[in-house]
């Protein structure tokens, strides 16, 4: 059986092709499942014609059977299968008038494909795909990364009943889809396998230096590419951040999964303190090794600023803590002692107003001190306390 080896760059294909046909015989091709008529070239009386197979056994012909002999001595074979393929002889007495090789055309069938497997990055993957079919199928390999950032498909194609490729995978820390397709003029068949490319984790950060002020919030992100992934963590000065008491209560660790090998590992710390500044390290490891990247958190001068107020003349609605009784839903008909609205917390520098049923409080805020006054109004007797904490909406007004 002849074989061929082709070498191109980092991959190799081995091909095996085998077909045997007698040079003196007439070749007739027919598709599997159809019918074919084999002509007999005998002269004279056709009533004595017989058809023989390779084993020289006579073919029994009957009406409404698989084999039918017509008046001209031709042999009709119905519902062809692969077992009908081979040599046929038309004879009369001891004379053989013609030889015919019947070749059955049939759809490609993949008879063997390497099972899914794992390799380490930079190793060569060896995969075999064997097929059967006639006309001889063309074998095509397609290799593509599963869920890639930039889709890219590598394709190799060769004519032959079987092929083996040696190829370096196009990615690391990834799952690779490999598809073998056998195709001829009648159709095609495809089968797939998966290759997991394993290796030491890779860690990267977008910004290696981050500047923040005291009391601000901070978010650190690192990207991890690892298959498999056994462990990941954040450290500060060699200590896991979750074990640092000064940080533990203000921190949050989260991660975002892009695929089974790609992650974003996130560390958030609220209300930064002096001791929070320094160098943080993102670490990932598995059985093949470990990797890390550092991020330096630097302190800017100053502290976190109050929220920037809206432009003059615009309206801004929010909720503040205020003191006052009755609240907006209370009704009054008799004289009771009440307390007008009292703003307990309010940014400075703008004029704001709040109100309840006792009246309206409006002031240009210059500090955070409490302002209150008492008034006498008609109101309904109530056993509620004279002073009640409530939350009411306020509107910013023009100065």
C-alpha positions in Angstrom: 0.0 0.0 0.0 1.7 3.3 -1.1 2.1 6.1 1.4 3.0 9.7 1.2 4.5 12.1 3.7 4.3 15.9 3.3 6.2 18.3 5.6 5.2 22.0 5.8 6.6 24.1 8.6 5.4 22.7 12.0 3.0 20.0 10.7 3.2 16.7 8.9 0.6 14.8 7.0 0.8 11.0 6.3 -1.5 9.7 3.5 -2.5 6.1 2.7 -4.3 5.5 -0.7 -5.2 2.0 -1.9 -7.2 0.9 -5.0 -6.9 -2.3 -7.1 -8.4 -2.6 -10.6 -7.4 -5.1 -13.3 -6.1 -3.4 -16.4 -7.9 -5.7 -18.9 -11.4 -5.2 -17.3 -14.0 -2.7 -18.2 -14.6 -0.4 -15.3 -18.2 0.6 -14.4 -19.0 2.9 -11.5 -22.3 3.2 -9.8 -23.6 4.8 -6.6 -24.5 2.8 -3.5 -28.2 2.3 -3.2 -28.9 2.7 -6.9 -29.2 0.1 -9.8 -26.7 -0.7 -12.6 -26.8 -2.8 -15.8 -23.7 -4.8 -16.8 -23.5 -5.3 -20.6 -22.6 -8.7 -22.1 -20.8 -8.7 -25.4 -21.5 -12.3 -26.4 -22.5 -13.2 -30.0 -25.3 -15.5 -31.2 -27.8 -17.2 -29.0 -28.1 -15.3 -25.7 -30.2 -17.9 -23.9 -27.1 -19.7 -22.7 -25.4 -16.7 -21.2 -24.3 -16.9 -17.6 -22.7 -14.4 -15.3 -19.9 -15.3 -12.8 -18.4 -13.5 -9.8 -14.7 -13.6 -8.9 -15.0 -16.9 -7.1 -16.5 -18.3 -10.4 -19.8 -19.0 -8.8 -22.7 -18.5 -11.1 -25.1 -15.7 -10.2 -28.6 -16.9 -9.8 -30.9 -14.6 -11.7 -34.7 -14.5 -11.2 -37.5 -12.1 -11.8 -38.2 -9.7 -9.0 -34.9 -10.5 -7.4 -31.7 -8.5 -6.9 -30.2 -9.9 -10.1 -32.1 -10.0 -13.3 -30.9 -11.2 -16.8 -32.6 -9.4 -19.7 -33.1 -10.8 -23.3 -29.8 -9.5 -24.4 -27.9 -11.3 -21.7 -27.2 -8.1 -19.7 -27.1 -8.3 -15.9 -29.1 -5.8 -13.9 -28.2 -5.4 -10.2 -30.7 -3.5 -8.0 -30.1 -1.7 -4.6 -26.3 -1.8 -4.8 -24.2 -2.3 -1.7 -20.5 -2.5 -1.1 -20.7 -6.3 -1.2 -21.6 -6.0 -4.9 -18.3 -4.4 -5.8 -15.7 -6.5 -7.7 -15.2 -8.4 -10.9 -17.9 -9.9 -13.1 -17.6 -12.2 -16.1 -20.1 -12.7 -19.0 -19.7 -16.3 -20.4 -21.4 -18.8 -22.7 -20.3 -22.4 -22.3 -16.5 -22.3 -21.8 -16.1 -18.9 -23.5 -15.7 -15.7 -21.5 -16.8 -12.7 -23.6 -16.0 -9.8 -21.3 -14.7 -8.9 -17.8 -16.2 -6.0 -15.8 -15.0 -4.4 -12.6 -17.9 -2.9 -10.7 -16.8 0.0 -8.5 -19.3 1.3 -5.9 -19.3 5.0 -5.1 -20.3 5.7 -1.5 -20.3 8.6 1.0 -17.2 9.3 3.1 -17.1 7.7 6.5 -14.6 8.7 9.2 -13.5 5.4 10.7 -11.1 6.7 13.3 -10.3 10.0 14.9 -7.9 10.8 17.8 -9.9 11.3 21.1 -9.8 14.6 23.0 -6.6 15.1 25.0 -4.5 17.6 26.9 -1.0 18.9 26.2 1.3 21.5 27.7 1.9 24.7 25.8 4.6 24.6 23.1 4.3 20.8 22.8 3.3 19.3 19.5 -0.1 17.7 19.1 -0.3 14.6 17.0 -3.8 13.8 15.6 -5.0 11.1 13.2 -8.1 11.0 11.1 -8.9 7.9 9.0 -11.7 7.8 6.5 -13.3 5.5 3.9 -15.2 6.4 0.8 -15.2 6.5 -3.0 -14.3 8.7 -4.9 -11.3 9.1 -2.6 -12.2 11.7 0.0 -10.4 14.9 0.7 -9.4 15.2 4.3 -9.6 18.7 5.8 -8.4 19.8 9.2 -9.8 22.9 10.9 -8.2 24.2 14.1 -9.6 27.1 16.1 -9.4 28.5 19.6 -12.6 28.2 21.7 -14.0 31.7 22.5 -11.0 33.7 21.2 -10.5 37.5 21.5 -9.6 37.5 17.8 -11.2 34.6 15.9 -8.6 32.8 13.7 -9.1 29.4 12.0 -6.2 27.3 10.7 -7.0 25.0 7.8 -5.1 22.1 6.2 -6.5 20.0 3.3 -5.2 16.9 1.6 -6.5 14.2 -0.7 -6.4 10.7 0.8 -8.2 8.2 2.9 -6.3 9.1 6.0 -4.0 11.7 7.4 -2.0 12.5 10.6 -1.0 16.0 11.5 1.7 17.2 13.9 0.9 20.8 14.8 1.7 23.3 17.5 -1.5 24.8 19.0 -2.2 28.4 18.1 -2.7 29.5 21.7 -1.7 28.8 25.3 -4.0 28.4 28.3 -6.9 27.6 26.0 -9.2 25.0 24.6 -8.8 24.2 20.9 -11.5 22.8 18.7 -10.2 20.4 16.0 -12.5 19.2 13.2 -11.7 16.6 10.6 -13.9 16.5 7.5 -13.9 13.8 4.8 -15.5 14.9 1.6 -16.1 13.6 -1.9 -18.6 14.2 -4.8 -21.4 12.4 -2.9 -21.1 14.3 0.4 -19.1 14.8 3.5 -18.7 13.6 7.1 -17.1 15.6 10.0 -16.0 14.6 13.5 -14.5 16.8 16.2 -12.2 16.6 19.1 -10.9 19.1 21.8 -7.4 19.8 22.8 -6.8 21.5 26.2 -3.5 23.5 26.1 -2.2 23.8 29.7 0.6 25.8 31.2 1.8 28.3 33.8 -0.5 31.2 34.5 0.0 34.6 32.9 -0.9 37.7 34.9 -1.1 41.3 33.5 -2.3 44.7 34.8 -3.3 47.7 32.7 -1.9 50.3 35.1 1.1 49.6 37.3 0.7 52.9 39.2 -2.5 54.3 40.5 -2.9 57.7 42.3 -5.6 58.3 44.9 -6.4 60.7 47.7 -7.2 60.0 51.3 -10.8 58.8 51.9 -11.3 58.0 48.2 -12.3 54.5 47.0 -9.8 52.4 45.0 -10.2 49.5 42.5 -7.4 47.3 41.3 -7.8 44.9 38.4 -5.5 42.2 37.0 -6.1 39.8 34.1 -5.3 36.1 34.5 -4.9 33.6 31.7 -4.6 30.1 33.1 -5.7 26.6 32.4 -6.1 25.1 34.9 -6.4 27.8 37.6 -5.8 26.6 41.2 -5.3 29.7 43.3 -5.4 33.5 43.0 -5.1 36.3 45.6 -4.1 39.9 46.3 -1.2 40.6 48.6 0.3 43.8 50.1 3.9 43.7 51.3 3.8 39.9 51.0 0.7 39.5 53.2 -2.8 38.5 51.9 -5.0 41.6 52.1 -7.8 39.5 53.6 -5.5 39.0 56.6 -4.6 42.7 57.2 -7.0 43.9 59.9 -6.8 47.6 58.8 -8.0 46.7 55.3 -10.2 43.7 55.9 -13.4 45.5 56.9 -13.2 48.0 54.0 -12.2 45.6 51.2 -14.0 43.5 48.6 -12.6 40.9 46.3 -14.4 39.9 43.1 -13.6 38.3 39.8 -15.1 38.3 36.3 -15.0 35.1 34.2 -14.6 35.6 30.5 -14.0 31.9 29.7 -12.8 28.8 31.5 -9.3 30.1 31.2 -9.6 33.9 31.2 -10.4 35.9 34.4 -10.3 39.5 35.7 -9.4 39.5 39.4 -10.6 42.7 41.2 -9.7 44.3 44.6 -11.8 47.2 46.0 -10.9 49.2 49.1 -13.2 52.0 50.4 -12.2 55.2 52.3 -8.4 54.9 51.8 -6.2 55.4 54.9 -2.6 56.3 55.1 -1.5 52.7 55.7 -3.4 51.5 52.5 -0.9 53.1 50.2 1.9 51.0 48.9 2.5 48.0 46.6 -0.1 45.4 45.9 0.6 42.1 44.1 -1.9 40.0 42.1 -0.9 36.3 42.2 -2.1 33.2 40.3 -0.8 29.6 40.4 -1.4 26.1 39.3 0.5 22.8 39.1 2.7 24.2 36.3 3.9 27.3 38.2 2.9 30.7 39.5 3.0 34.3 38.1 2.4 37.7 39.6 2.2 41.4 38.7 2.5 44.4 41.0 0.5 47.6 41.2 1.7 50.7 43.2 -1.0 52.8 44.9 0.4 56.3 45.4 -1.1 59.0 47.6 -2.1 62.3 46.1 -2.1 65.5 48.2 -5.4 66.5 49.7 -8.5 64.6 50.7 -11.6 63.5 49.0 -13.7 66.5 47.9 -17.4 67.0 48.5 -19.6 66.2 45.5 -19.6 69.1 42.9 -22.9 71.0 43.2 -25.2 71.6 40.2 -24.8 74.9 38.2 -26.7 77.9 39.6 -30.3 78.1 38.6 -30.7 74.3 38.1 -32.9 72.1 40.3 -31.5 69.1 42.1 -33.5 66.6 44.1 -32.1 64.3 46.7 -32.8 63.1 50.3 -31.3 64.5 53.5 -31.7 63.8 57.2 -33.8 66.5 58.8 -35.5 67.1 62.2 -39.0 68.4 62.4 -42.5 67.6 63.6 -45.1 67.0 62.2 -43.8 65.4 59.1 -45.3 66.0 55.7 -48.2 63.5 56.2 -49.4 64.9 59.5 -52.5 67.1 59.8 -53.1 69.7 62.5 -56.4 71.3 63.8 -55.5 72.2 67.4 -52.7 74.2 69.1 -49.7 72.0 69.8 -46.1 72.7 70.2 -44.1 71.8 67.0 -40.6 72.1 65.7 -39.8 73.6 62.3 -37.6 71.7 59.8 -34.0 71.4 60.8 -31.2 70.5 58.3 -28.8 68.1 60.0 -26.3 67.5 57.2 -25.9 69.7 54.1 -23.0 70.6 51.8 -21.9 74.2 52.2 -21.8 77.0 49.7 -25.3 76.9 48.1 -28.8 78.0 49.1 -31.2 75.1 49.9 -34.7 74.9 51.3 -36.8 72.2 53.1 -40.3 72.4 54.4 -43.1 70.6 56.3 -46.6 71.7 57.5 -45.1 74.1 59.9 -43.3 76.2 57.3 -40.2 76.4 55.2 -36.5 76.6 56.2 -34.2 78.3 53.7 -30.5 79.2 54.2 -27.2 79.8 52.5 -25.2 77.1 54.1 -21.8 78.1 55.5 -21.1 75.4 57.9 -22.6 72.1 59.2 -24.1 73.5 62.4 -27.7 72.7 63.2 -30.3 75.5 62.9 -33.7 75.2 64.5 -36.6 77.4 65.8 -39.9 76.7 67.6 -43.3 77.9 66.5 -46.9 77.6 67.8 -49.5 76.5 65.2 -52.9 75.0 65.3 -52.7 71.2 65.2 -54.3 67.9 66.2 -53.5 66.5 69.7 -51.0 63.7 69.2 -49.1 61.3 71.4 -46.1 61.4 69.0 -42.9 62.9 70.4 -42.5 66.6 70.0 -39.4 66.1 67.9 -39.2 63.4 65.3 -36.4 62.3 62.8 -37.7 62.2 59.2 -36.2 62.1 55.7 -37.8 64.6 53.2 -36.8 65.6 49.7 -35.3 69.1 49.2 -34.9 71.4 46.2 -32.0 73.7 45.5 -33.2 77.2 44.9 -31.6 80.2 43.2 -29.5 82.4 45.4 
